[in-house]
Amino acid sequence: MTPDRLVVGISGASGVVYAMRALEALKTLGVESHVVASKAAEMTLSYEMGEKPSVLRESADVLYKQADVGAPIASGSFKTRGMLIAPCSVRTMSEIATGVTSSLLTRAADVVLKERRLLVLMVRETPFHLGHLRTMTQLAEMGAVIMPPLPAFYAHPKSVDDIVNQSVGRALDLFGLDWDGTKRWGEDLEQGRRPQARMGSRTE
Ligand SMILES: Cc1cc2nc3c(=O)[nH]c(=O)nc-3n(C[C@H](O)[C@H](O)[C@H](O)COP(=O)(O)O)c2cc1C
């Protein structure tokens, strides 16, 4: 039987913590993580988390080199749930949109699209210019899900960790993965609950 696998791409936008949290979540969910990080991601790992690239070896089930375009995730015959790119830089998203993929990270994303699997891009930049918006539209038309990691204040985050967990959890939801770091309106959040749900019965 094919193991349950998700490809995780890490590019050099701000927010490498989203990737690290996603890898922790996948471990608790028992989903194999197949990870590839760009050179710029290694920089943000150092700037933003004070970590060395070697931390990825400990966090990933399988870690690939960015230049290894012959890796399993470069082929559609290697079955996965799809790919999450967290965070996704403008450079990486633009390369995916063109199809001119020069690294394993973007090749793996292209493969996911051609196999009609799910590609979720946590695009991180602000503000966007028209070219960025057009590129995101093009990617959405190609089947990718554009999911900037925007905080959900209805979940009443108390810390940066809470904010990160909610975005990571909502991204994993898209792959059908139910992680317990996610706060759900109508379930975990008291204000979102309907009185009849609180009583455990439906009256409508
Ligand atoms: C600390 C830091 C933060 C950055 N934040 C962003 C960002 O939020 N979004 C973005 O598109 N690029 C950002 N960049 C620039 C990218 O790292 C740069 O464009 C790089 O070439 C992206 O390469 P990659 O897509 O191969 O990772 C940042 C760079 C550094 C060093």
The ligand as a Gaussian input file, in Angstrom:
#p B3LYP/6-31G(d) Opt

LIG

0 1
 C       14.458000      37.705000       5.620000
 C       13.884000      37.678000       4.228000
 C       12.528000      37.814000       4.066000
 C       11.955000      37.774000       2.789000
 N       10.604000      37.855000       2.655000
 C       10.034000      37.699000       1.454000
 C        8.618000      37.639000       1.344000
 O        7.875000      37.748000       2.323000
 N        8.097000      37.394000       0.115000
 C        8.877000      37.207000      -0.994000
 O        8.325000      36.952000      -2.061000
 N       10.229000      37.268000      -0.921000
 C       10.815000      37.497000       0.273000
 N       12.191000      37.519000       0.386000
 C       12.996000      37.479000      -0.838000
 C       13.192000      36.072000      -1.359000
 O       13.920000      35.297000      -0.434000
 C       13.950000      36.136000      -2.692000
 O       13.125000      36.719000      -3.693000
 C       14.458000      34.811000      -3.150000
 O       15.103000      34.946000      -4.381000
 C       13.344000      33.783000      -3.276000
 O       13.880000      32.593000      -3.759000
 P       13.082000      31.222000      -3.701000
 O       11.730000      31.491000      -4.302000
 O       13.903000      30.299000      -4.516000
 O       13.005000      30.825000      -2.281000
 C       12.782000      37.595000       1.659000
 C       14.173000      37.449000       1.840000
 C       14.715000      37.477000       3.103000
 C       16.192000      37.304000       3.264000

